[in-house]
Amino acid sequence: MKILIQDLETLRFLGTDGRWVPSKDDARDFHSLLPAFYHGRDFTSRRFQVLLYSAEDNFCTSIIAGVGMAHKKIELPIANTIEPRTHIEIKTTSNRFNTAFLRIGNEDVRRHLN
């Protein structure tokens, strides 16, 4: 008995070198269902199925199907970034303290206020 991965579009099987081969006999044997499924999901980019295959009596059946996630562009939403800032207390003519927020790295403005 062999555990194989088959591409559902081309009906080819995943070989030992990572290429798709036409023959079940040349396909990679994963020996177990979960390693085959995870390999298909993580290292292929197509719809696939995991097969149980017996060469002695030419028995073949699908156990589970999945979609490969390799080579897919993952886009994550980027939140509004907050600029790093520092605050400087400024004494006004009425002797009141106000706070000015400056972007970190804006040295010219900081020198002017000091």
Protein Blocks (a to p, Z undefined) as FASTA:
>chain_A
ZZddddfklopacdfkopacfbfklpccehiaklmmmmmmmmccbdcddddddfklopac
dfbdcddfehiacddddddddddddddddddfkopacdddddehilmlmmmmZZ
